[in-house]
Amino acid sequence: MGISSETGGTEREANALDRLRQRLRILYHGHSQSALRFQLAVMVVDLLIIAFFVVSPVLRGRPSFLWIDYSIAALLAADISARALAANDIPRWLRQPTSLVDLFILVTLLAPLWLANLGFLRVLRLWSLSRSGFLWRPLTRRGYGPWREIIHSALNLVTFLFVVTGFIYTFFFREGSGLAGYVDALYFTVASITTTGYGDILLPGTWGKLTSVAIMIAGISLFIRLAQAIFRPYKVRYPCPQCGLQRHDPDAVHCKACGYPLKIPDPGD
């Protein structure tokens, strides 16, 4: 009798977990009105969190910082747990770069004082968001699918800009500089990335020069990538079944790489 009760309880718990996972899959990946509203709400929360991450170097000394930090950690932990449960293969989901970035950001939120020097990396959440279906599914439905590569390149550049700004502020401008120091770090980053080089703000020492060189090389590469995405002819993403080539002309009937016949769907369908 006792064994039967335990088995029944285990089955009920398993069924409840399965129902929860199915519900989360519908909310995170579904197309119903309730799922779309949920996805929009999560995306808005993500954008607010990213805004906090951008200004967090300046807010770090304020009494309310830890309350906000731990509240965001609780939200992010709940979101990561829900995404994991919604995944069909949790170990595979955990190995994805976006999942690893989110887990690392959660660790920095849980230890804001110990890992303060790495706090600027939280802006990588913007990169993580740019790779999620939350951003692209509604845009694609509204006909903005062709802009995906341009938006990707722009978000990569913005992410790089604020990660580098946080790095510069943390290691070169932070001591007593406040908002003015953060603006100086942002100004230096933009001047370096654009190779404007006004010369009114310089990073001191050998490490400062090496940092400047790295910023200029990486920044100009991202600018070129963005320019290519904007000005080169429009392509569609459609993997060739034979060779796997991802990008083709919208009216292509054969793969340029291997000649395999393609059946690219009309964007209007």
Backbone as CSV, one residue per row, in Angstrom:
resi,resn,N_x,N_y,N_z,CA_x,CA_y,CA_z,C_x,C_y,C_z
1,MET,0.830,-1.203,0.000,0.000,0.000,0.000,0.858,1.244,0.000
2,GLY,1.928,1.214,0.851,2.817,2.371,0.934,3.579,2.587,-0.353
3,ILE,4.033,1.456,-0.957,4.783,1.558,-2.210,3.896,2.121,-3.309
4,SER,2.635,1.667,-3.355,1.695,2.156,-4.367,1.452,3.646,-4.214
5,SER,1.342,4.137,-2.972,1.119,5.565,-2.731,2.318,6.381,-3.182
6,GLU,3.525,5.867,-2.875,4.730,6.587,-3.291,4.829,6.651,-4.809
7,THR,4.498,5.524,-5.479,4.551,5.498,-6.943,3.549,6.471,-7.540
8,GLY,2.355,6.492,-6.967,1.338,7.422,-7.459,1.754,8.873,-7.269
9,GLY,2.379,9.161,-6.108,2.842,10.525,-5.866,3.940,10.928,-6.821
10,THR,4.850,9.987,-7.122,5.938,10.274,-8.062,5.393,10.542,-9.456
11,GLU,4.400,9.754,-9.866,3.798,9.941,-11.184,3.099,11.295,-11.280
12,ARG,2.396,11.693,-10.220,1.712,12.992,-10.225,2.716,14.133,-10.337
13,GLU,3.836,13.988,-9.595,4.867,15.033,-9.674,5.467,15.102,-11.075
14,ALA,5.711,13.922,-11.675,6.266,13.894,-13.029,5.296,14.512,-14.025
15,ASN,4.009,14.198,-13.872,3.000,14.771,-14.771,2.894,16.281,-14.591
16,ALA,2.978,16.733,-13.343,2.915,18.171,-13.088,4.118,18.884,-13.713
17,LEU,5.299,18.259,-13.611,6.491,18.854,-14.221,6.365,18.884,-15.740
18,ASP,5.834,17.803,-16.319,5.645,17.767,-17.771,4.664,18.854,-18.217
19,ARG,3.589,19.032,-17.454,2.620,20.078,-17.804,3.246,21.461,-17.695
20,LEU,4.085,21.661,-16.677,4.764,22.947,-16.520,5.711,23.212,-17.686
21,ARG,6.471,22.205,-18.069,7.410,22.369,-19.183,6.674,22.647,-20.491
22,GLN,5.562,21.946,-20.695,4.773,22.188,-21.908,4.211,23.602,-21.917
23,ARG,3.747,24.063,-20.764,3.208,25.431,-20.661,4.298,26.462,-20.946
24,LEU,5.490,26.235,-20.423,6.597,27.160,-20.664,7.016,27.152,-22.130
25,ARG,6.991,25.994,-22.767,7.323,25.934,-24.201,6.344,26.768,-25.012
26,ILE,5.069,26.677,-24.652,4.049,27.451,-25.364,4.282,28.947,-25.162
27,LEU,4.602,29.337,-23.926,4.805,30.763,-23.643,6.057,31.307,-24.317
28,TYR,7.148,30.543,-24.282,8.418,31.030,-24.822,8.523,30.878,-26.344
29,HIS,7.841,29.882,-26.907,8.027,29.595,-28.329,6.736,29.589,-29.133
30,GLY,5.601,29.805,-28.469,4.326,29.738,-29.167,3.995,31.000,-29.940
31,HIS,2.865,30.943,-30.677,2.439,32.063,-31.513,1.035,32.537,-31.164
32,SER,0.480,32.058,-30.069,-0.840,32.526,-29.654,-0.737,33.944,-29.094
33,GLN,-1.877,34.597,-28.930,-1.878,35.966,-28.432,-1.284,36.046,-27.024
34,SER,-1.636,35.089,-26.161,-1.088,35.113,-24.797,0.417,34.883,-24.813
35,ALA,0.894,33.978,-25.694,2.332,33.731,-25.789,3.064,34.960,-26.309
36,LEU,2.483,35.628,-27.298,3.122,36.825,-27.858,3.174,37.950,-26.822
37,ARG,2.115,38.086,-26.042,2.123,39.107,-24.975,3.193,38.780,-23.939
38,PHE,3.301,37.505,-23.583,4.335,37.091,-22.627,5.726,37.382,-23.178
39,GLN,5.968,37.028,-24.437,7.277,37.258,-25.051,7.606,38.747,-25.119
40,LEU,6.607,39.575,-25.423,6.827,41.022,-25.457,7.172,41.552,-24.071
41,ALA,6.468,41.054,-23.049,6.748,41.497,-21.674,8.166,41.117,-21.262
42,VAL,8.588,39.892,-21.597,9.947,39.455,-21.260,10.982,40.308,-21.983
43,MET,10.721,40.648,-23.252,11.667,41.458,-24.000,11.779,42.861,-23.413
44,VAL,10.649,43.434,-22.985,10.678,44.766,-22.359,11.492,44.723,-21.064
45,VAL,11.283,43.676,-20.258,12.058,43.523,-19.021,13.545,43.396,-19.338
46,ASP,13.871,42.623,-20.379,15.263,42.464,-20.790,15.884,43.818,-21.155
47,LEU,15.149,44.629,-21.893,15.669,45.940,-22.303,15.879,46.856,-21.093
48,LEU,14.976,46.785,-20.111,15.151,47.581,-18.895,16.376,47.112,-18.109
49,ILE,16.574,45.793,-18.065,17.750,45.253,-17.383,19.024,45.712,-18.074
50,ILE,19.029,45.687,-19.412,20.208,46.132,-20.160,20.478,47.608,-19.902
51,ALA,19.414,48.420,-19.823,19.592,49.839,-19.516,20.252,50.009,-18.142
52,PHE,19.848,49.185,-17.182,20.495,49.230,-15.862,21.961,48.837,-15.969
53,PHE,22.262,47.806,-16.761,23.645,47.373,-16.915,24.514,48.474,-17.519
54,VAL,23.946,49.232,-18.470,24.714,50.292,-19.120,25.131,51.362,-18.111
55,VAL,24.209,51.727,-17.206,24.500,52.812,-16.263,24.989,52.291,-14.912
56,SER,25.075,50.984,-14.732,25.450,50.443,-13.417,26.829,50.890,-12.925
57,PRO,27.831,51.103,-13.804,29.108,51.603,-13.266,28.979,52.914,-12.504
58,VAL,28.046,53.759,-12.935,27.845,55.043,-12.265,27.014,54.873,-10.994
59,LEU,26.085,53.924,-10.992,25.178,53.732,-9.858,25.763,52.885,-8.748
60,ARG,26.942,52.288,-8.979,27.451,51.277,-8.059,27.602,51.771,-6.627
61,GLY,27.928,53.018,-6.418,28.164,53.513,-5.063,26.907,53.914,-4.322
62,ARG,25.754,53.848,-4.917,24.522,54.297,-4.291,23.917,53.197,-3.409
63,PRO,23.199,53.594,-2.332,22.636,52.586,-1.406,21.639,51.647,-2.077
64,SER,20.899,52.136,-3.082,19.882,51.311,-3.726,20.465,50.322,-4.731
65,PHE,21.763,50.416,-5.001,22.340,49.593,-6.062,22.183,48.102,-5.769
66,LEU,22.505,47.679,-4.541,22.437,46.259,-4.215,21.006,45.726,-4.287
67,TRP,20.024,46.547,-3.867,18.630,46.104,-3.948,18.241,45.855,-5.403
68,ILE,18.592,46.799,-6.274,18.275,46.636,-7.697,19.028,45.444,-8.267
69,ASP,20.293,45.321,-7.892,21.135,44.253,-8.405,20.565,42.883,-8.063
70,TYR,20.206,42.676,-6.790,19.694,41.369,-6.373,18.289,41.114,-6.927
71,SER,17.496,42.169,-7.114,16.172,41.993,-7.721,16.311,41.520,-9.167
72,ILE,17.261,42.120,-9.892,17.505,41.693,-11.272,18.057,40.273,-11.296
73,ALA,18.899,39.929,-10.325,19.423,38.561,-10.242,18.280,37.565,-10.065
74,ALA,17.293,37.898,-9.229,16.146,37.001,-9.025,15.345,36.852,-10.322
75,LEU,15.121,37.968,-11.028,14.395,37.910,-12.303,15.146,37.062,-13.325
76,LEU,16.464,37.286,-13.417,17.260,36.557,-14.397,17.326,35.076,-14.050
77,ALA,17.434,34.755,-12.776,17.458,33.343,-12.360,16.141,32.653,-12.716
78,ALA,15.018,33.351,-12.487,13.718,32.777,-12.843,13.606,32.579,-14.346
79,ASP,14.099,33.540,-15.113,14.038,33.440,-16.570,14.908,32.299,-17.083
80,ILE,16.123,32.174,-16.547,17.020,31.096,-16.969,16.414,29.736,-16.626
81,SER,15.838,29.617,-15.435,15.221,28.346,-15.034,14.049,27.996,-15.950
82,ALA,13.230,29.005,-16.269,12.071,28.762,-17.131,12.510,28.375,-18.538
83,ARG,13.538,29.049,-19.063,14.037,28.700,-20.402,14.604,27.280,-20.419
84,ALA,15.290,26.926,-19.343,15.849,25.569,-19.269,14.734,24.527,-19.277
85,LEU,13.679,24.767,-18.510,12.561,23.817,-18.470,11.831,23.764,-19.810
86,ALA,11.811,24.899,-20.532,11.128,24.935,-21.823,11.933,24.260,-22.921
87,ALA,13.233,24.044,-22.686,14.087,23.427,-23.710,13.806,21.935,-23.805
88,ASN,13.876,21.408,-25.020,13.684,19.970,-25.221,14.875,19.158,-24.706
89,ASP,16.078,19.739,-24.847,17.307,19.082,-24.409,18.073,20.060,-23.526
90,ILE,17.931,19.929,-22.210,18.516,20.906,-21.288,20.042,20.932,-21.365
91,PRO,20.759,19.781,-21.377,22.229,19.844,-21.498,22.686,20.572,-22.766
92,ARG,22.006,20.322,-23.873,22.370,21.015,-25.107,22.088,22.508,-24.986
93,TRP,20.967,22.877,-24.366,20.630,24.284,-24.162,21.693,24.982,-23.307
94,LEU,22.190,24.289,-22.291,23.198,24.879,-21.416,24.518,25.132,-22.130
95,ARG,24.794,24.392,-23.200,26.050,24.570,-23.936,25.986,25.700,-24.955
96,GLN,24.824,26.269,-25.165,24.708,27.354,-26.133,25.400,28.611,-25.602
97,PRO,26.066,29.383,-26.484,26.771,30.601,-26.030,25.871,31.579,-25.294
98,THR,24.631,31.756,-25.768,23.739,32.708,-25.107,23.404,32.260,-23.689
99,SER,23.241,30.959,-23.485,22.956,30.447,-22.139,24.164,30.635,-21.225
100,LEU,25.360,30.381,-21.733,26.573,30.567,-20.938,26.753,32.030,-20.548
101,VAL,26.457,32.948,-21.486,26.553,34.381,-21.180,25.579,34.743,-20.069
102,ASP,24.322,34.260,-20.167,23.329,34.576,-19.141,23.727,34.022,-17.776
103,LEU,24.286,32.817,-17.751,24.720,32.228,-16.479,25.870,33.022,-15.874
104,PHE,26.807,33.463,-16.720,27.905,34.263,-16.210,27.401,35.594,-15.659
105,ILE,26.455,36.216,-16.368,25.886,37.479,-15.892,25.185,37.270,-14.550
106,LEU,24.488,36.141,-14.399,23.824,35.843,-13.129,24.841,35.746,-11.999
107,VAL,25.994,35.125,-12.254,27.036,35.010,-11.227,27.536,36.393,-10.822
108,THR,27.740,37.293,-11.794,28.214,38.647,-11.454,27.157,39.417,-10.676
109,LEU,25.882,39.137,-10.927,24.816,39.799,-10.171,24.747,39.293,-8.738
110,LEU,25.017,38.016,-8.542,24.960,37.442,-7.203,26.172,37.825,-6.357
111,ALA,27.258,38.227,-7.019,28.468,38.646,-6.292,28.934,40.003,-6.814
112,PRO,28.109,41.053,-6.651,28.443,42.343,-7.252,29.668,43.010,-6.646
113,LEU,29.986,42.686,-5.395,31.139,43.311,-4.749,32.421,42.546,-5.043
114,TRP,32.320,41.230,-5.106,33.517,40.420,-5.384,33.903,40.492,-6.854
115,LEU,32.895,40.536,-7.733,33.166,40.534,-9.175,32.879,41.908,-9.789
116,ALA,33.125,42.957,-9.008,32.827,44.303,-9.485,33.614,44.642,-10.741
117,ASN,34.849,44.177,-10.845,35.671,44.509,-12.003,35.152,43.891,-13.305
118,LEU,34.307,42.868,-13.169,33.764,42.218,-14.358,32.320,42.626,-14.623
119,GLY,31.800,43.552,-13.839,30.400,43.946,-13.976,30.057,44.506,-15.339
120,PHE,31.018,45.155,-16.017,30.732,45.751,-17.322,30.356,44.695,-18.357
121,LEU,30.743,43.431,-18.113,30.419,42.368,-19.070,28.930,42.026,-19.073
122,ARG,28.184,42.575,-18.118,26.749,42.307,-18.096,26.049,42.845,-19.338
123,VAL,26.640,43.845,-19.976,26.031,44.397,-21.185,25.976,43.341,-22.296
124,LEU,26.736,42.256,-22.146,26.641,41.165,-23.113,25.231,40.574,-23.171
125,ARG,24.416,40.907,-22.193,23.011,40.486,-22.225,22.330,41.011,-23.490
126,LEU,22.762,42.186,-23.974,22.215,42.734,-25.216,22.538,41.819,-26.388
127,TRP,23.765,41.299,-26.425,24.149,40.341,-27.474,23.319,39.070,-27.357
128,SER,23.116,38.616,-26.120,22.318,37.416,-25.894,20.889,37.619,-26.383
129,LEU,20.314,38.789,-26.089,18.951,39.092,-26.526,18.864,39.147,-28.041
130,SER,19.898,39.688,-28.694,19.869,39.832,-30.155,19.880,38.490,-30.858
131,ARG,20.273,37.420,-30.158,20.300,36.075,-30.753,19.039,35.289,-30.439
132,SER,18.128,35.843,-29.681,16.959,35.078,-29.254,15.796,35.285,-30.220
133,GLY,14.909,34.295,-30.244,13.717,34.405,-31.076,12.757,35.463,-30.588
134,PHE,12.903,35.880,-29.307,12.028,36.904,-28.763,12.076,38.170,-29.605
135,LEU,13.270,38.521,-30.074,13.438,39.748,-30.842,13.024,39.552,-32.294
136,TRP,13.349,38.398,-32.859,13.205,38.242,-34.309,11.848,37.743,-34.744
137,ARG,11.170,36.959,-33.933,9.873,36.453,-34.375,8.871,37.572,-34.660
138,PRO,8.687,38.541,-33.741,7.732,39.617,-34.068,8.195,40.493,-35.222
139,LEU,9.498,40.738,-35.339,9.998,41.555,-36.441,9.795,40.858,-37.783
140,THR,10.031,39.542,-37.806,9.849,38.783,-39.045,8.383,38.780,-39.462
141,ARG,7.485,38.617,-38.487,6.058,38.617,-38.818,5.607,39.959,-39.389
142,ARG,6.279,41.030,-39.006,5.907,42.354,-39.504,6.685,42.759,-40.758
143,GLY,7.409,41.809,-41.335,8.075,42.071,-42.603,9.466,42.652,-42.495
144,TYR,10.069,42.616,-41.290,11.405,43.178,-41.109,12.505,42.110,-41.164
145,GLY,12.166,40.920,-41.640,13.151,39.847,-41.736,14.393,40.229,-42.516
146,PRO,14.263,40.948,-43.677,15.454,41.328,-44.443,16.420,42.242,-43.690
147,TRP,15.941,42.878,-42.611,16.793,43.787,-41.839,17.575,43.060,-40.749
148,ARG,17.414,41.747,-40.690,17.992,40.997,-39.563,19.501,41.177,-39.480
149,GLU,20.209,41.029,-40.585,21.667,41.121,-40.527,22.123,42.529,-40.161
150,ILE,21.414,43.543,-40.664,21.767,44.927,-40.335,21.583,45.181,-38.844
151,ILE,20.441,44.721,-38.299,20.178,44.915,-36.872,21.179,44.130,-36.035
152,HIS,21.515,42.907,-36.475,22.529,42.117,-35.778,23.845,42.884,-35.702
153,SER,24.282,43.414,-36.841,25.566,44.122,-36.884,25.528,45.372,-36.011
154,ALA,24.407,46.090,-36.045,24.284,47.298,-35.220,24.309,46.956,-33.731
155,LEU,23.613,45.879,-33.342,23.598,45.481,-31.938,24.970,44.978,-31.489
156,ASN,25.685,44.284,-32.389,27.053,43.875,-32.057,27.924,45.090,-31.770
157,LEU,27.772,46.122,-32.599,28.563,47.341,-32.421,28.199,48.051,-31.120
158,VAL,26.893,48.157,-30.838,26.454,48.822,-29.601,26.925,48.031,-28.381
159,THR,26.813,46.689,-28.438,27.288,45.862,-27.325,28.777,46.084,-27.093
160,PHE,29.554,46.034,-28.167,31.001,46.271,-28.058,31.278,47.652,-27.480
161,LEU,30.531,48.650,-27.932,30.738,50.026,-27.480,30.584,50.142,-25.961
162,PHE,29.506,49.563,-25.410,29.254,49.726,-23.982,30.084,48.768,-23.126
163,VAL,30.440,47.599,-23.664,31.360,46.731,-22.924,32.717,47.407,-22.788
164,VAL,33.212,47.981,-23.879,34.504,48.661,-23.833,34.431,49.908,-22.957
165,THR,33.320,50.647,-23.041,33.157,51.813,-22.178,33.221,51.415,-20.708
166,GLY,32.523,50.328,-20.353,32.581,49.845,-18.976,33.977,49.431,-18.569
167,PHE,34.697,48.771,-19.488,36.066,48.355,-19.203,36.968,49.566,-18.971
168,ILE,36.877,50.544,-19.867,37.706,51.756,-19.741,37.383,52.493,-18.450
169,TYR,36.094,52.626,-18.150,35.692,53.331,-16.937,36.200,52.602,-15.691
170,THR,36.092,51.263,-15.687,36.479,50.475,-14.511,37.974,50.548,-14.239
171,PHE,38.790,50.473,-15.279,40.233,50.341,-15.079,41.027,51.629,-15.294
172,PHE,40.395,52.668,-15.836,41.156,53.896,-16.104,40.499,55.168,-15.566
173,PHE,39.157,55.192,-15.381,38.495,56.435,-15.008,37.704,56.352,-13.718
174,ARG,37.630,55.191,-13.100,36.617,54.977,-12.082,36.821,55.785,-10.801
175,GLU,38.021,55.938,-10.326,38.265,56.501,-8.994,37.719,57.921,-8.883
176,GLY,36.574,58.067,-8.202,36.017,59.378,-7.915,35.522,60.129,-9.132
177,SER,35.373,59.479,-10.267,35.042,60.207,-11.491,33.535,60.332,-11.725
178,GLY,32.751,59.362,-11.218,31.310,59.441,-11.351,30.841,59.497,-12.790
179,LEU,29.749,60.230,-13.010,29.146,60.332,-14.331,30.104,60.970,-15.337
180,ALA,30.856,61.982,-14.903,31.795,62.647,-15.814,32.839,61.658,-16.334
181,GLY,33.323,60.766,-15.454,34.290,59.769,-15.878,33.694,58.769,-16.848
182,TYR,32.429,58.390,-16.619,31.772,57.452,-17.527,31.591,58.077,-18.914
183,VAL,31.215,59.358,-18.935,31.074,60.061,-20.217,32.428,60.159,-20.909
184,ASP,33.489,60.427,-20.146,34.834,60.464,-20.742,35.205,59.106,-21.343
185,ALA,34.865,58.031,-20.618,35.162,56.691,-21.133,34.386,56.406,-22.409
186,LEU,33.108,56.818,-22.433,32.295,56.643,-23.636,32.851,57.476,-24.786
187,TYR,33.226,58.719,-24.488,33.783,59.618,-25.508,35.073,59.038,-26.087
188,PHE,35.950,58.544,-25.218,37.205,57.960,-25.686,36.942,56.724,-26.553
189,THR,35.976,55.901,-26.133,35.671,54.685,-26.885,35.171,55.021,-28.285
190,VAL,34.227,55.960,-28.376,33.694,56.343,-29.685,34.783,56.967,-30.551
191,ALA,35.613,57.835,-29.960,36.697,58.460,-30.726,37.693,57.416,-31.230
192,SER,37.939,56.388,-30.431,38.874,55.342,-30.849,38.269,54.450,-31.927
193,ILE,37.007,54.050,-31.728,36.357,53.168,-32.690,36.235,53.827,-34.052
194,THR,35.898,55.098,-34.055,35.753,55.811,-35.326,37.081,56.306,-35.868
195,THR,38.183,56.042,-35.139,39.541,56.500,-35.495,39.586,58.010,-35.681
196,THR,38.699,58.736,-34.970,38.733,60.201,-35.026,40.008,60.720,-34.386
197,GLY,40.317,60.213,-33.193,41.587,60.533,-32.550,41.798,62.003,-32.246
198,TYR,40.880,62.626,-31.513,41.055,64.033,-31.163,42.277,64.251,-30.278
199,GLY,42.586,63.254,-29.454,43.779,63.368,-28.636,43.595,64.098,-27.334
200,ASP,42.362,64.560,-27.017,42.140,65.294,-25.770,42.000,64.359,-24.583
201,ILE,41.677,63.087,-24.819,41.620,62.079,-23.750,42.484,60.900,-24.180
202,LEU,43.485,60.566,-23.355,44.393,59.465,-23.662,44.477,58.535,-22.456
203,LEU,44.660,57.243,-22.713,44.846,56.288,-21.628,46.321,56.249,-21.261
204,PRO,46.624,56.339,-19.974,48.030,56.432,-19.571,48.770,55.106,-19.638
205,GLY,50.066,55.176,-19.873,50.934,54.011,-19.774,50.880,53.081,-20.968
206,THR,51.717,52.051,-20.890,51.799,51.068,-21.974,50.506,50.303,-22.143
207,TRP,49.885,49.901,-21.025,48.622,49.166,-21.112,47.525,50.025,-21.726
208,GLY,47.553,51.321,-21.453,46.583,52.218,-22.064,46.737,52.270,-23.573
209,LYS,47.991,52.312,-24.037,48.223,52.342,-25.490,47.794,51.031,-26.146
210,LEU,48.134,49.909,-25.496,47.731,48.618,-26.058,46.207,48.467,-26.077
211,THR,45.551,48.961,-25.027,44.086,48.933,-24.998,43.510,49.756,-26.136
212,SER,44.084,50.932,-26.382,43.616,51.792,-27.468,43.759,51.102,-28.816
213,VAL,44.895,50.441,-29.021,45.118,49.731,-30.286,44.062,48.644,-30.482
214,ALA,43.798,47.855,-29.431,42.813,46.766,-29.529,41.423,47.315,-29.825
215,ILE,41.060,48.433,-29.180,39.740,49.030,-29.404,39.611,49.501,-30.847
216,MET,40.645,50.152,-31.362,40.575,50.664,-32.731,40.461,49.535,-33.748
217,ILE,41.241,48.468,-33.569,41.203,47.358,-34.527,39.842,46.669,-34.500
218,ALA,39.361,46.344,-33.291,38.063,45.670,-33.188,36.927,46.581,-33.624
219,GLY,36.998,47.849,-33.254,35.928,48.785,-33.585,35.774,49.014,-35.068
220,ILE,36.885,49.236,-35.772,36.796,49.476,-37.207,36.304,48.227,-37.929
221,SER,36.649,47.048,-37.404,36.147,45.799,-38.001,34.633,45.719,-37.883
222,LEU,34.095,46.103,-36.730,32.648,46.085,-36.548,31.962,47.120,-37.419
223,PHE,32.595,48.290,-37.591,32.033,49.313,-38.472,31.957,48.811,-39.904
224,ILE,33.018,48.154,-40.361,33.026,47.615,-41.724,31.935,46.564,-41.885
225,ARG,31.784,45.722,-40.871,30.741,44.687,-40.910,29.361,45.323,-41.028
226,LEU,29.113,46.386,-40.257,27.828,47.077,-40.313,27.614,47.717,-41.674
227,ALA,28.658,48.362,-42.229,28.547,48.989,-43.547,28.246,47.948,-44.628
228,GLN,28.885,46.792,-44.549,28.620,45.726,-45.523,27.170,45.255,-45.433
229,ALA,26.673,45.116,-44.213,25.295,44.659,-44.044,24.299,45.663,-44.603
230,ILE,24.634,46.970,-44.533,23.720,48.007,-45.002,23.760,48.151,-46.518
231,PHE,24.955,48.134,-47.100,25.093,48.530,-48.495,25.195,47.388,-49.501
232,ARG,25.524,46.180,-49.053,25.626,45.123,-50.052,24.235,44.631,-50.431
233,PRO,24.097,44.011,-51.606,22.771,43.591,-52.071,22.070,42.677,-51.073
234,TYR,20.772,42.836,-51.022,19.940,42.076,-50.096,19.990,40.578,-50.418
235,LYS,20.187,39.770,-49.402,20.193,38.308,-49.529,19.157,37.735,-48.567
236,VAL,18.735,36.529,-48.858,17.832,35.828,-47.951,18.565,34.667,-47.308
237,ARG,18.133,34.319,-46.112,18.704,33.165,-45.415,17.886,31.926,-45.772
238,TYR,18.535,31.013,-46.460,17.894,29.754,-46.840,18.999,28.729,-47.029
239,PRO,19.200,27.826,-46.068,20.304,26.865,-46.178,20.115,25.913,-47.348
240,CYS,21.137,25.783,-48.168,21.101,24.839,-49.280,21.062,23.415,-48.719
241,PRO,20.118,22.562,-49.159,20.036,21.193,-48.620,21.276,20.360,-48.909
242,GLN,22.061,20.757,-49.917,23.207,19.933,-50.292,24.513,20.415,-49.683
243,CYS,24.840,21.702,-49.856,26.134,22.201,-49.367,26.016,23.052,-48.117
244,GLY,24.793,23.479,-47.764,24.599,24.238,-46.535,24.829,25.733,-46.656
245,LEU,25.090,26.265,-47.866,25.262,27.702,-48.035,24.018,28.425,-47.533
246,GLN,24.207,29.440,-46.680,23.092,30.055,-45.965,22.413,31.183,-46.740
247,ARG,23.186,31.990,-47.489,22.643,33.215,-48.080,22.550,33.091,-49.593
248,HIS,21.393,33.506,-50.131,21.158,33.433,-51.572,20.412,34.682,-52.020
249,ASP,20.452,34.948,-53.331,19.622,36.003,-53.892,18.155,35.627,-53.730
250,PRO,17.272,36.615,-53.535,15.854,36.283,-53.308,15.224,35.483,-54.441
251,ASP,15.698,35.700,-55.697,15.099,35.012,-56.836,15.941,33.830,-57.328
252,ALA,16.903,33.374,-56.510,17.778,32.281,-56.930,16.993,30.980,-57.069
253,VAL,17.269,30.245,-58.146,16.649,28.934,-58.351,17.668,27.814,-58.194
254,HIS,18.961,28.176,-58.204,20.025,27.194,-57.978,21.041,27.782,-57.004
255,CYS,21.647,26.925,-56.202,22.693,27.352,-55.276,23.935,27.757,-56.064
256,LYS,24.493,28.920,-55.746,25.684,29.392,-56.447,26.901,28.536,-56.136
257,ALA,26.907,27.881,-54.994,28.079,27.101,-54.602,28.097,25.720,-55.246
258,CYS,26.935,25.046,-55.292,26.926,23.662,-55.770,25.935,23.406,-56.896
259,GLY,25.079,24.375,-57.214,24.125,24.207,-58.299,22.874,23.442,-57.950
260,TYR,22.687,23.121,-56.670,21.512,22.346,-56.271,20.239,23.195,-56.447
261,PRO,19.152,22.615,-56.973,17.907,23.383,-57.139,17.358,23.847,-55.788
262,LEU,16.965,25.117,-55.731,16.442,25.701,-54.505,14.955,25.984,-54.643
263,LYS,14.264,25.959,-53.521,12.848,26.332,-53.480,12.657,27.364,-52.368
264,ILE,13.206,28.561,-52.614,13.143,29.628,-51.616,11.715,30.156,-51.538
265,PRO,11.086,30.138,-50.362,9.711,30.633,-50.265,9.634,32.134,-50.480
266,ASP,8.535,32.580,-51.045,8.300,34.007,-51.245,8.187,34.682,-49.901
267,PRO,8.908,35.808,-49.654,8.807,36.499,-48.359,7.399,36.890,-48.010
268,GLY,6.565,37.054,-48.981,5.199,37.455,-48.704,4.281,36.315,-48.303
269,ASP,4.778,35.079,-48.454,3.935,33.922,-48.124,3.774,33.792,-46.619
